[in-house]
Amino acid sequence: MTNTLQDSFACRVSMPIATAEERCFRYVPAVAIFRRIPHETLDTWLMPNGKARGDRELASEVLIEVRHAGDDSGATPQRFDLSEVLDVGRAASLFVSTFLSSLPRP
């Protein structure tokens, strides 16, 4: 059994959510929980066999959970449905870039 706390890390993000208006977004404060990937496999994970992968595919493999950053009221933060979050291409790109820039270094 793996230790989830050691195998993951969290980052605060401003997550885009689609509005009723076409191509309009609002941004909400959120906390993304990511799965760690060993540094020695990162290049292969990003481009297996030299072929680039899409942001949604990459994000779906490393994103464990996204929850509303909320306020300081002590209430349990709302969790977002990952499939809905990743349906917004802009959000998938944000999560992949945040993951890559924040991935703890050895």
MMTF fields as JSON, N, C-alpha, C and O atoms, coordinates in Angstrom:
{
  "mmtfVersion": "1.0.0",
  "mmtfProducer": "UNKNOWN",
  "numBonds": 423,
  "numAtoms": 424,
  "numGroups": 106,
  "numChains": 1,
  "numModels": 1,
  "chainsPerModel": [1],
  "groupsPerChain": [106],
  "chainIdList": ["A"],
  "bondAtomList": [4, 2, 8, 6, 12, 10, 16, 14, 20, 18, 24, 22, 28, 26, 32, 30, 36, 34, 40, 38, 44, 42, 48, 46, 52, 50, 56, 54, 60, 58, 64, 62, 68, 66, 72, 70, 76, 74, 80, 78, 84, 82, 88, 86, 92, 90, 96, 94, 100, 98, 104, 102, 108, 106, 112, 110, 116, 114, 120, 118, 124, 122, 128, 126, 132, 130, 136, 134, 140, 138, 144, 142, 148, 146, 152, 150, 156, 154, 160, 158, 164, 162, 168, 166, 172, 170, 176, 174, 180, 178, 184, 182, 188, 186, 192, 190, 196, 194, 200, 198, 204, 202, 208, 206, 212, 210, 216, 214, 220, 218, 224, 222, 228, 226, 232, 230, 236, 234, 240, 238, 244, 242, 248, 246, 252, 250, 256, 254, 260, 258, 264, 262, 268, 266, 272, 270, 276, 274, 280, 278, 284, 282, 288, 286, 292, 290, 296, 294, 300, 298, 304, 302, 308, 306, 312, 310, 316, 314, 320, 318, 324, 322, 328, 326, 332, 330, 336, 334, 340, 338, 344, 342, 348, 346, 352, 350, 356, 354, 360, 358, 364, 362, 368, 366, 372, 370, 376, 374, 380, 378, 384, 382, 388, 386, 392, 390, 396, 394, 400, 398, 404, 402, 408, 406, 412, 410, 416, 414, 420, 418],
  "bondOrderList": [1, 1, 1, 1, 1, 1, 1, 1, 1, 1, 1, 1, 1, 1, 1, 1, 1, 1, 1, 1, 1, 1, 1, 1, 1, 1, 1, 1, 1, 1, 1, 1, 1, 1, 1, 1, 1, 1, 1, 1, 1, 1, 1, 1, 1, 1, 1, 1, 1, 1, 1, 1, 1, 1, 1, 1, 1, 1, 1, 1, 1, 1, 1, 1, 1, 1, 1, 1, 1, 1, 1, 1, 1, 1, 1, 1, 1, 1, 1, 1, 1, 1, 1, 1, 1, 1, 1, 1, 1, 1, 1, 1, 1, 1, 1, 1, 1, 1, 1, 1, 1, 1, 1, 1, 1],
  "groupList": [{"groupName": "MET", "atomNameList": ["N", "CA", "C", "O"], "elementList": ["N", "C", "C", "O"], "formalChargeList": [0, 0, 0, 0], "bondAtomList": [1, 0, 2, 1, 3, 2], "bondOrderList": [1, 1, 2], "singleLetterCode": "M", "chemCompType": "L-PEPTIDE LINKING"}, {"groupName": "THR", "atomNameList": ["N", "CA", "C", "O"], "elementList": ["N", "C", "C", "O"], "formalChargeList": [0, 0, 0, 0], "bondAtomList": [1, 0, 2, 1, 3, 2], "bondOrderList": [1, 1, 2], "singleLetterCode": "T", "chemCompType": "L-PEPTIDE LINKING"}, {"groupName": "ASN", "atomNameList": ["N", "CA", "C", "O"], "elementList": ["N", "C", "C", "O"], "formalChargeList": [0, 0, 0, 0], "bondAtomList": [1, 0, 2, 1, 3, 2], "bondOrderList": [1, 1, 2], "singleLetterCode": "N", "chemCompType": "L-PEPTIDE LINKING"}, {"groupName": "LEU", "atomNameList": ["N", "CA", "C", "O"], "elementList": ["N", "C", "C", "O"], "formalChargeList": [0, 0, 0, 0], "bondAtomList": [1, 0, 2, 1, 3, 2], "bondOrderList": [1, 1, 2], "singleLetterCode": "L", "chemCompType": "L-PEPTIDE LINKING"}, {"groupName": "GLN", "atomNameList": ["N", "CA", "C", "O"], "elementList": ["N", "C", "C", "O"], "formalChargeList": [0, 0, 0, 0], "bondAtomList": [1, 0, 2, 1, 3, 2], "bondOrderList": [1, 1, 2], "singleLetterCode": "Q", "chemCompType": "L-PEPTIDE LINKING"}, {"groupName": "ASP", "atomNameList": ["N", "CA", "C", "O"], "elementList": ["N", "C", "C", "O"], "formalChargeList": [0, 0, 0, 0], "bondAtomList": [1, 0, 2, 1, 3, 2], "bondOrderList": [1, 1, 2], "singleLetterCode": "D", "chemCompType": "L-PEPTIDE LINKING"}, {"groupName": "SER", "atomNameList": ["N", "CA", "C", "O"], "elementList": ["N", "C", "C", "O"], "formalChargeList": [0, 0, 0, 0], "bondAtomList": [1, 0, 2, 1, 3, 2], "bondOrderList": [1, 1, 2], "singleLetterCode": "S", "chemCompType": "L-PEPTIDE LINKING"}, {"groupName": "PHE", "atomNameList": ["N", "CA", "C", "O"], "elementList": ["N", "C", "C", "O"], "formalChargeList": [0, 0, 0, 0], "bondAtomList": [1, 0, 2, 1, 3, 2], "bondOrderList": [1, 1, 2], "singleLetterCode": "F", "chemCompType": "L-PEPTIDE LINKING"}, {"groupName": "ALA", "atomNameList": ["N", "CA", "C", "O"], "elementList": ["N", "C", "C", "O"], "formalChargeList": [0, 0, 0, 0], "bondAtomList": [1, 0, 2, 1, 3, 2], "bondOrderList": [1, 1, 2], "singleLetterCode": "A", "chemCompType": "L-PEPTIDE LINKING"}, {"groupName": "CYS", "atomNameList": ["N", "CA", "C", "O"], "elementList": ["N", "C", "C", "O"], "formalChargeList": [0, 0, 0, 0], "bondAtomList": [1, 0, 2, 1, 3, 2], "bondOrderList": [1, 1, 2], "singleLetterCode": "C", "chemCompType": "L-PEPTIDE LINKING"}, {"groupName": "ARG", "atomNameList": ["N", "CA", "C", "O"], "elementList": ["N", "C", "C", "O"], "formalChargeList": [0, 0, 0, 0], "bondAtomList": [1, 0, 2, 1, 3, 2], "bondOrderList": [1, 1, 2], "singleLetterCode": "R", "chemCompType": "L-PEPTIDE LINKING"}, {"groupName": "VAL", "atomNameList": ["N", "CA", "C", "O"], "elementList": ["N", "C", "C", "O"], "formalChargeList": [0, 0, 0, 0], "bondAtomList": [1, 0, 2, 1, 3, 2], "bondOrderList": [1, 1, 2], "singleLetterCode": "V", "chemCompType": "L-PEPTIDE LINKING"}, {"groupName": "PRO", "atomNameList": ["N", "CA", "C", "O"], "elementList": ["N", "C", "C", "O"], "formalChargeList": [0, 0, 0, 0], "bondAtomList": [1, 0, 2, 1, 3, 2], "bondOrderList": [1, 1, 2], "singleLetterCode": "P", "chemCompType": "L-PEPTIDE LINKING"}, {"groupName": "ILE", "atomNameList": ["N", "CA", "C", "O"], "elementList": ["N", "C", "C", "O"], "formalChargeList": [0, 0, 0, 0], "bondAtomList": [1, 0, 2, 1, 3, 2], "bondOrderList": [1, 1, 2], "singleLetterCode": "I", "chemCompType": "L-PEPTIDE LINKING"}, {"groupName": "GLU", "atomNameList": ["N", "CA", "C", "O"], "elementList": ["N", "C", "C", "O"], "formalChargeList": [0, 0, 0, 0], "bondAtomList": [1, 0, 2, 1, 3, 2], "bondOrderList": [1, 1, 2], "singleLetterCode": "E", "chemCompType": "L-PEPTIDE LINKING"}, {"groupName": "TYR", "atomNameList": ["N", "CA", "C", "O"], "elementList": ["N", "C", "C", "O"], "formalChargeList": [0, 0, 0, 0], "bondAtomList": [1, 0, 2, 1, 3, 2], "bondOrderList": [1, 1, 2], "singleLetterCode": "Y", "chemCompType": "L-PEPTIDE LINKING"}, {"groupName": "HIS", "atomNameList": ["N", "CA", "C", "O"], "elementList": ["N", "C", "C", "O"], "formalChargeList": [0, 0, 0, 0], "bondAtomList": [1, 0, 2, 1, 3, 2], "bondOrderList": [1, 1, 2], "singleLetterCode": "H", "chemCompType": "L-PEPTIDE LINKING"}, {"groupName": "TRP", "atomNameList": ["N", "CA", "C", "O"], "elementList": ["N", "C", "C", "O"], "formalChargeList": [0, 0, 0, 0], "bondAtomList": [1, 0, 2, 1, 3, 2], "bondOrderList": [1, 1, 2], "singleLetterCode": "W", "chemCompType": "L-PEPTIDE LINKING"}, {"groupName": "GLY", "atomNameList": ["N", "CA", "C", "O"], "elementList": ["N", "C", "C", "O"], "formalChargeList": [0, 0, 0, 0], "bondAtomList": [1, 0, 2, 1, 3, 2], "bondOrderList": [1, 1, 2], "singleLetterCode": "G", "chemCompType": "PEPTIDE LINKING"}, {"groupName": "LYS", "atomNameList": ["N", "CA", "C", "O"], "elementList": ["N", "C", "C", "O"], "formalChargeList": [0, 0, 0, 0], "bondAtomList": [1, 0, 2, 1, 3, 2], "bondOrderList": [1, 1, 2], "singleLetterCode": "K", "chemCompType": "L-PEPTIDE LINKING"}],
  "groupTypeList": [0, 1, 2, 1, 3, 4, 5, 6, 7, 8, 9, 10, 11, 6, 0, 12, 13, 8, 1, 8, 14, 14, 10, 9, 7, 10, 15, 11, 12, 8, 11, 8, 13, 7, 10, 10, 13, 12, 16, 14, 1, 3, 5, 1, 17, 3, 0, 12, 2, 18, 19, 8, 10, 18, 5, 10, 14, 3, 8, 6, 14, 11, 3, 13, 14, 11, 10, 16, 8, 18, 5, 5, 6, 18, 8, 1, 12, 4, 10, 7, 5, 3, 6, 14, 11, 3, 5, 11, 18, 10, 8, 8, 6, 3, 7, 11, 6, 1, 7, 3, 6, 6, 3, 12, 10, 12],
  "groupIdList": [1, 2, 3, 4, 5, 6, 7, 8, 9, 10, 11, 12, 13, 14, 15, 16, 17, 18, 19, 20, 21, 22, 23, 24, 25, 26, 27, 28, 29, 30, 31, 32, 33, 34, 35, 36, 37, 38, 39, 40, 41, 42, 43, 44, 45, 46, 47, 48, 49, 50, 51, 52, 53, 54, 55, 56, 57, 58, 59, 60, 61, 62, 63, 64, 65, 66, 67, 68, 69, 70, 71, 72, 73, 74, 75, 76, 77, 78, 79, 80, 81, 82, 83, 84, 85, 86, 87, 88, 89, 90, 91, 92, 93, 94, 95, 96, 97, 98, 99, 100, 101, 102, 103, 104, 105, 106],
  "secStructList": [7, 7, 7, 6, 6, 6, 6, 3, 3, 3, 3, 3, 3, 3, 3, 3, 3, 3, 7, 1, 1, 6, 6, 7, 3, 3, 3, 3, 3, 3, 3, 3, 3, 3, 3, 7, 7, 7, 4, 4, 4, 2, 2, 2, 2, 2, 1, 4, 4, 4, 7, 7, 7, 7, 2, 2, 2, 2, 2, 2, 2, 2, 3, 3, 3, 3, 3, 3, 7, 7, 7, 1, 1, 7, 7, 7, 7, 7, 5, 7, 7, 2, 2, 2, 2, 2, 2, 1, 2, 2, 2, 2, 2, 2, 2, 2, 2, 2, 2, 2, 2, 2, 7, 7, 7, 7],
  "xCoordList": [0.847, 0.0, 0.888, 1.881, 0.533, 1.355, 0.808, -0.379, 1.683, 1.301, 0.826, 1.63, -0.462, -1.047, -0.438, -0.262, -0.114, 0.456, 1.841, 2.183, 2.641, 3.978, 3.926, 4.818, 2.919, 2.817, 2.015, 1.705, 1.673, 0.889, 1.362, 2.098, 0.918, 1.19, 0.042, -0.696, -0.112, -1.227, -0.732, 0.351, -1.552, -1.26, -2.556, -3.614, -2.456, -3.603, -3.613, -2.57, -4.797, -4.951, -6.193, -7.068, -6.249, -7.453, -8.045, -7.581, -9.069, -9.593, -10.695, -11.645, -10.56, -11.608, -12.824, -12.691, -13.994, -15.257, -16.058, -16.193, -16.586, -17.366, -18.641, -19.258, -19.023, -20.276, -21.295, -20.994, -22.485, -23.546, -23.205, -23.661, -22.408, -22.016, -20.923, -20.006, -21.033, -20.058, -18.657, -18.459, -17.704, -16.281, -15.999, -15.036, -16.844, -16.61, -16.387, -17.012, -15.493, -15.137, -15.13, -14.913, -15.373, -15.146, -14.104, -13.992, -13.374, -12.286, -12.606, -13.013, -12.414, -12.688, -11.408, -10.621, -11.199, -10.023, -10.208, -11.258, -9.19, -9.281, -7.942, -6.905, -7.994, -6.793, -6.779, -7.729, -5.702, -5.545, -4.598, -3.528, -4.994, -4.147, -3.628, -4.408, -2.311, -1.667, -0.944, -0.428, -0.917, -0.126, 1.294, 1.481, 2.288, 3.685, 4.045, 3.508, 4.949, 5.511, 7.022, 7.615, 7.65, 9.111, 9.792, 9.419, 10.779, 11.457, 12.069, 12.102, 12.551, 13.186, 12.18, 12.591, 10.881, 9.878, 9.093, 8.212, 9.402, 8.635, 8.651, 7.595, 9.802, 9.868, 9.044, 8.333, 9.146, 8.384, 6.892, 6.081, 6.531, 5.128, 4.568, 3.458, 5.33, 4.874, 4.79, 3.832, 5.79, 5.858, 6.252, 7.383, 5.337, 5.683, 5.947, 5.185, 7.008, 7.402, 7.562, 7.361, 7.922, 8.163, 6.915, 7.016, 5.736, 4.475, 3.858, 3.669, 3.551, 2.968, 1.569, 0.839, 1.203, -0.125, -0.912, -0.326, -2.217, -3.077, -3.152, -2.92, -3.481, -3.565, -4.612, -4.373, -5.763, -6.809, -6.332, -6.564, -5.666, -5.164, -4.119, -4.166, -3.183, -2.14, -2.746, -2.418, -3.625, -4.229, -5.033, -5.022, -5.725, -6.542, -5.695, -6.195, -4.434, -3.558, -2.903, -2.539, -2.748, -2.055, -2.961, -2.602, -4.12, -5.025, -5.857, -6.649, -5.673, -6.398, -7.718, -8.753, -7.662, -8.836, -8.692, -7.583, -9.835, -9.871, -10.989, -12.122, -10.661, -11.695, -11.652, -10.611, -12.799, -12.916, -12.048, -12.078, -11.279, -10.401, -11.222, -10.765, -12.433, -13.349, -12.892, -12.076, -13.449, -13.111, -12.61, -12.327, -12.506, -11.991, -13.117, -12.911, -14.301, -15.441, -15.357, -16.094, -14.46, -14.341, -15.226, -15.167, -16.039, -16.905, -16.051, -14.974, -16.531, -15.822, -15.818, -16.874, -14.635, -14.575, -15.296, -15.252, -15.95, -16.648, -15.641, -14.635, -15.897, -15.057, -15.694, -16.913, -14.861, -15.344, -15.256, -14.359, -16.182, -16.162, -15.033, -15.04, -14.064, -12.888, -13.25, -12.64, -14.218, -14.578, -15.142, -14.876, -15.914, -16.446, -15.338, -15.314, -14.436, -13.317, -12.482, -12.12, -12.176, -11.292, -11.991, -11.336, -13.323, -14.04, -13.697, -13.838, -13.254, -12.829, -11.349, -10.49, -11.06, -9.682, -8.712, -7.568, -9.169, -8.341, -7.946, -6.826, -8.858, -8.567, -7.559, -6.638, -7.731, -6.794, -5.383, -4.428, -5.244, -3.932, -3.358, -2.167, -4.205, -3.771, -3.254, -2.215, -3.963, -3.539, -2.236, -1.389, -2.064, -0.818, 0.36, 1.414, 0.19, 1.3, 1.6, 2.763, 0.564, 0.783, 1.498, 2.425, 1.074, 1.722, 3.208, 4.059, 3.512, 4.905, 5.78, 6.934, 5.221, 6.039, 6.159, 7.094, 5.241, 5.245, 5.703, 5.828, 5.951, 6.363, 7.603, 8.637, 7.496, 8.666, 9.889, 9.812, 10.988, 12.256, 12.957, 12.82, 13.71, 14.422, 15.528, 16.22],
  "yCoordList": [-1.183, 0.0, 1.241, 1.297, 2.229, 3.434, 4.508, 4.53, 5.38, 6.506, 7.627, 8.226, 7.915, 8.899, 10.28, 11.012, 10.654, 11.972, 12.106, 13.172, 11.052, 11.117, 11.004, 11.51, 10.361, 10.136, 11.214, 11.076, 12.287, 13.357, 14.713, 14.796, 15.756, 17.116, 18.013, 17.674, 19.145, 20.052, 21.405, 21.859, 22.041, 23.394, 24.19, 23.662, 25.451, 26.355, 26.84, 27.164, 26.885, 27.348, 28.224, 28.195, 28.989, 29.73, 28.987, 29.144, 28.178, 27.238, 27.863, 28.445, 27.738, 28.254, 27.328, 26.107, 27.927, 27.208, 27.901, 29.125, 27.126, 27.688, 28.327, 27.82, 29.438, 30.105, 29.823, 29.129, 30.354, 30.152, 30.832, 30.401, 31.884, 32.58, 31.798, 31.269, 31.733, 30.974, 31.556, 32.767, 30.69, 31.012, 32.025, 32.788, 32.028, 32.883, 31.99, 30.94, 32.43, 31.646, 32.538, 33.746, 31.917, 32.598, 31.744, 30.544, 32.351, 31.651, 31.529, 32.495, 30.328, 30.085, 29.596, 28.873, 29.98, 29.488, 28.004, 27.592, 27.223, 25.779, 25.238, 25.891, 24.044, 23.317, 22.031, 21.249, 21.822, 20.612, 19.663, 20.066, 18.41, 17.375, 16.517, 15.938, 16.442, 15.723, 14.478, 14.44, 13.478, 12.265, 12.576, 13.212, 12.126, 12.311, 11.298, 10.191, 11.696, 10.804, 10.814, 11.883, 9.647, 9.622, 10.418, 10.307, 11.209, 12.068, 11.287, 11.771, 10.087, 9.312, 8.833, 8.42, 8.879, 8.449, 9.615, 9.405, 10.829, 11.996, 12.192, 12.421, 12.109, 12.303, 11.255, 11.575, 10.023, 8.947, 9.132, 8.852, 9.6, 9.848, 10.952, 10.828, 12.02, 13.132, 12.752, 13.117, 12.02, 11.706, 10.244, 9.969, 9.306, 7.91, 7.667, 8.117, 6.968, 6.684, 7.956, 7.937, 9.062, 10.316, 11.04, 12.005, 10.6, 11.233, 11.988, 11.436, 13.249, 14.085, 13.613, 13.1, 13.791, 13.436, 14.705, 15.766, 14.606, 15.754, 16.113, 15.274, 17.37, 17.855, 17.104, 16.79, 16.815, 16.106, 14.729, 14.31, 14.028, 12.693, 12.766, 11.99, 13.698, 13.852, 14.234, 13.642, 15.225, 15.698, 14.593, 14.481, 13.782, 12.728, 11.688, 10.995, 11.571, 10.596, 11.119, 10.327, 12.417, 12.949, 13.695, 13.889, 14.108, 14.865, 13.9, 13.123, 13.956, 13.071, 13.703, 13.038, 14.995, 15.672, 17.169, 17.705, 17.844, 19.305, 19.722, 19.253, 20.609, 21.09, 22.61, 23.237, 23.17, 24.615, 25.063, 24.46, 26.114, 26.606, 27.127, 27.117, 27.581, 27.984, 29.179, 29.989, 29.253, 30.35, 29.762, 28.567, 30.582, 30.126, 29.751, 29.762, 29.421, 29.143, 27.783, 27.518, 26.918, 25.593, 24.556, 23.375, 24.982, 24.044, 23.14, 23.537, 21.949, 21.016, 21.583, 21.931, 21.679, 22.249, 21.371, 20.143, 22.007, 21.307, 20.649, 21.264, 19.407, 18.711, 18.859, 18.785, 19.065, 19.174, 17.809, 17.02, 17.537, 16.309, 16.43, 17.348, 15.516, 15.616, 15.556, 16.257, 14.744, 14.658, 15.988, 16.388, 16.675, 17.984, 19.033, 19.881, 18.966, 19.915, 19.775, 20.775, 18.539, 18.306, 18.475, 18.476, 18.618, 18.918, 20.32, 20.612, 21.168, 22.52, 22.428, 22.286, 22.51, 22.371, 23.315, 22.956, 24.507, 25.516, 25.047, 25.296, 24.374, 23.864, 22.723, 22.658, 21.819, 20.7, 21.231, 20.734, 22.225, 22.825, 23.468, 23.341, 24.15, 24.781, 23.745, 23.953, 22.631, 21.61, 20.94, 20.658, 20.684, 20.058, 21.012, 20.597, 22.267, 23.212, 23.437, 23.561, 23.489, 23.625, 22.402, 22.529, 21.218, 19.98, 19.986, 19.726, 20.283, 20.242, 21.284, 21.013, 22.472, 23.519, 23.318, 23.833, 22.587, 22.418, 21.042, 20.8, 20.152, 18.8, 18.874, 19.398, 18.351, 18.414, 17.755, 16.66, 18.432, 17.936, 17.042, 17.238, 16.062, 15.176, 15.903, 15.306],
  "zCoordList": [0.0, 0.0, 0.0, 0.726, -0.81, -0.901, 0.026, 0.351, 0.436, 1.272, 0.359, -0.355, 0.375, -0.517, -0.322, -1.296, 0.909, 1.155, 0.539, 0.028, 0.577, -0.008, -1.526, -2.207, -2.063, -3.495, -4.202, -5.385, -3.493, -4.098, -3.564, -2.581, -4.238, -3.774, -4.208, -5.132, -3.555, -3.811, -4.298, -3.93, -5.136, -5.63, -5.68, -6.023, -5.337, -5.498, -6.944, -7.511, -7.524, -8.901, -9.003, -8.138, -10.06, -10.406, -11.601, -12.731, -11.345, -12.332, -13.192, -12.667, -14.524, -15.409, -15.434, -15.512, -15.366, -15.487, -16.582, -16.577, -17.514, -18.615, -18.08, -17.143, -18.684, -18.328, -19.422, -20.394, -19.267, -20.26, -21.594, -22.653, -21.528, -22.746, -23.461, -22.833, -24.77, -25.557, -25.398, -25.498, -25.152, -24.99, -23.888, -23.966, -22.863, -21.704, -20.49, -20.343, -19.639, -18.463, -17.241, -17.327, -16.109, -14.838, -14.119, -14.368, -13.258, -12.568, -11.087, -10.442, -10.562, -9.147, -8.468, -9.079, -7.225, -6.506, -6.181, -5.688, -6.46, -6.241, -5.757, -5.874, -5.219, -4.821, -5.631, -5.593, -6.359, -7.168, -6.453, -5.995, -6.362, -5.761, -6.911, -7.668, -7.032, -8.13, -7.639, -6.522, -8.479, -8.255, -8.731, -9.768, -7.972, -8.392, -9.471, -9.515, -10.324, -11.335, -11.137, -10.996, -11.126, -10.97, -12.086, -13.254, -11.723, -12.698, -13.853, -14.985, -13.574, -14.643, -15.697, -16.782, -15.407, -16.395, -16.992, -17.825, -16.578, -17.007, -18.522, -19.111, -19.164, -20.615, -21.361, -22.314, -20.928, -21.568, -21.332, -22.215, -20.153, -19.847, -20.751, -21.27, -20.935, -21.769, -23.242, -23.924, -23.737, -25.164, -25.39, -25.79, -25.14, -25.371, -26.852, -27.708, -27.145, -28.537, -29.358, -30.573, -28.708, -29.412, -29.878, -30.635, -29.445, -29.866, -28.691, -27.607, -28.929, -27.875, -27.521, -28.37, -26.26, -25.779, -25.499, -25.282, -25.501, -25.25, -23.774, -22.904, -23.506, -22.133, -21.313, -20.147, -21.907, -21.159, -20.726, -19.592, -21.631, -21.314, -20.197, -19.242, -20.326, -19.313, -17.961, -16.933, -17.978, -16.727, -16.049, -14.824, -16.834, -16.239, -15.516, -14.63, -15.877, -15.239, -13.962, -13.093, -13.836, -12.648, -11.676, -10.515, -12.138, -11.282, -10.441, -10.975, -9.139, -8.229, -7.803, -7.747, -7.506, -6.963, -7.164, -7.164, -7.338, -7.365, -6.43, -6.548, -5.498, -4.591, -4.524, -4.722, -4.243, -4.117, -2.955, -1.882, -3.165, -2.102, -0.931, 0.212, -1.224, -0.153, 0.632, 0.191, 1.81, 2.71, 4.024, 4.109, 5.015, 6.308, 7.279, 8.492, 6.759, 7.625, 8.307, 9.256, 7.828, 8.417, 7.741, 8.083, 6.79, 6.067, 5.169, 4.725, 4.913, 4.033, 2.616, 2.088, 1.991, 0.644, -0.375, -0.294, -1.32, -2.395, -3.323, -3.68, -3.719, -4.689, -6.066, -6.214, -7.05, -8.425, -9.098, -8.799, -10.0, -10.788, -11.809, -12.63, -11.768, -12.64, -14.116, -14.922, -14.486, -15.907, -16.4, -17.533, -15.564, -15.948, -16.001, -16.893, -15.047, -15.012, -16.282, -16.902, -16.669, -17.812, -19.157, -20.199, -19.144, -20.389, -20.894, -22.082, -19.998, -20.374, -20.751, -19.881, -22.044, -22.523, -21.85, -21.569, -21.596, -20.929, -19.523, -19.077, -18.834, -17.49, -17.557, -16.743, -18.53, -18.674, -18.908, -18.311, -19.762, -20.027, -18.77, -18.486, -18.029, -16.781, -15.801, -15.175, -15.659, -14.705, -15.125, -14.278, -16.412, -16.871, -16.663, -16.181, -17.018, -16.841, -15.355, -14.97, -14.527, -13.086, -12.536, -11.736, -12.962, -12.529, -12.89, -12.04, -14.144, -14.596, -13.894, -13.563, -13.672, -13.034, -11.523, -10.91, -10.919, -9.469, -9.009, -7.808, -9.938, -9.575, -8.686, -9.098, -7.474, -6.571, -7.2, -7.757, -7.1, -7.65, -6.637, -5.43, -7.128, -6.182, -5.453, -4.628]
}
